[in-house]
Amino acid sequence: MSTTRSGGCLCGAVRYEAQWPPLMVATCSCKNCQKQAGAALSIIAVLPREGLSVTGDLTTFHDRGESGNDVFRKFCGRCGSPVITDTPAAVEQGVIFIKAGTLDEASDLAPSVHYWTCSAQDWVVFPPDGEKLAKQ
């Protein structure tokens, strides 16, 4: 059964409604996600594109991932909170990625896939039951 969850940036200028549950919850430990999140990894919920409705203005930073592929990092231009990550491949697949830390309720998230573990901080321990991918 599908429902929705809401979330948004730190200052509240950007809000969204997301179809729930997500297709997948994952972590990414690539160096760019670490820098954008200001943390050891980023937690990402993968959603159908049509399952996300955003209000407010997002600023886009055109990045290149460790793979060399385009990554569009969308954030609140007022408070700087990262909200959405998008890629050309995600557009083709009909999905979009939200930064799961921006959800109003995130206590039940359980990432099942861990990307770019080759870039993970040495002290990060991934759950034994999740899929671990050295890259993507």
C-alpha positions, 0 to 999 in steps of 0.5 A: 500500500502506497502512502506519502511522506513529507520533508524539506530543507532546514529553513522550510523554504523547500518542502516536498511530498514523496510517494512512500515506501521508496523503491530502495534506501541506500547509502553512498560513501563517494567523496562528493556525497561525503562533502555535500552531506558533511558526513561519512556518507549520504542516505538516499531514498530512491523514488519514482519521479512522478511520486515526488512533488516539490514546492519552493526553489532549489538551486542546482550544482552540476557535479561529476561523480567519481564515475565521471558521470553528471550529477545534479545536486539540488539544494535550498539556496537559502539554508544550503540543505541538500534535498535532491540528487539527480542524474541522466540515468535516473531520468531515463529510469524514471527515478529520483533520489531524495536525501533521506535526512530531509524527511520529517520522519526517517527513524524507520529507514533501513538502507539495503544497498551501500554504494562506493564502499571503496571510498568509505571512511575506515571507521564506518561499519556497514550492516552485514545483511546489506549489499555492499558495492565498491563502486556503483 
